[in-house]
Amino acid sequence: MPHVYLLHFDKKIADHAGHYCGSTPNGTAERLALHLKGQGSRLCEVAVERGCQITLANEWEYDNWHEARVYERRLKNEKHLARHCPICQGVA
């Protein structure tokens, strides 16, 4: 099943990036492992290089890939990923 996921960094990258949002067609475990090794995205690569702890903060499952990609794009366009992060909201 396709998933959209939100990663939380314990330290911000630059002035704004404390989160990363992505999607995967078949669950988050494999993709998260790549991110934690600094191989999943450039932002996560920088986070790993700077010694940030990366935590899977939230994930959403979808019936099809198109719906997942639409939701991922919506989250990224909002520019306020912390609103969807239970760690930042104090509920994790």
N, C-alpha and C positions, 0 to 999 in steps of 0.2 A: 504494500500500500504506500502511496506517495505521502511524504511528510514535509511540513515546513517546520523549521526549528529556529530557536533563538539561543545564542550563546552569550553568556555574561563574562566579561573580563573583570578581574578584581582591581585592575588599574586601567585608567583610560589611556588610549593611544591618541596622542596629540591632544587637542582640546575637546574633542567631541565623541570619539569612538569608544564606547564602553561595552558595545554589543556588536554581534554579527548575526544577521539573518540569512538563512539559506534554505534550500530545498533538496530533497533527494527522492528518487523514484521508488526506493524500497527500504525504508526504515533508516534510522539515524545512527545505528551503532558503527557501521563501517565508515560512514562519512565523519562522524565525531572522532574516530581513531585517527583519520588523516589530519583533521584540524589540530588535534593535540600534538601531532608530530611536526606541525608547521608546514604541512603539505596540502591543505585543503583550500586555502584562499590566501591572497597576499596579506590581508588584514590579520588573519590568524597567524600567519608566518611571522609577522612583525611582533604580535603579542607574545608568541613563544620566544622569539629572540630577546625580548625585553623581560622575560621571566614572569609574565602574567599567568595567573591561574585562570583556566578557561573552564566554565561550568555550563552544562546543558541546563538552561533555565526554563524552557518551555518548548513544547512541540505540539503540532496539530496534525491530525491524520485526515487524509482526503480519499475519496473514492476514485478520483482520476487525476492524472498528472496536470491537466489544464487547470483544474480548480486550485491545485496546490500552487502552481506558478502565478496565478492571478492573486492569490492571497499573499504570497511572498512579495510580489511587486507592490501591493497595497501597503504592506507593512513598511517596506523600504521607502516608499514615497511619503509616508507620514513623517519621517525624520525624527520620531520620538519612540524608539524601540523600548526605552525604559518603562513606558506605560504598560507594556506587555510582559515585563520581567517580574516574576514573583519575588526574586531576590531584592530588587530595587524597591518593590512595594512593601517589603517586610512581611510577606506571607509565606516565604519558603523556609 
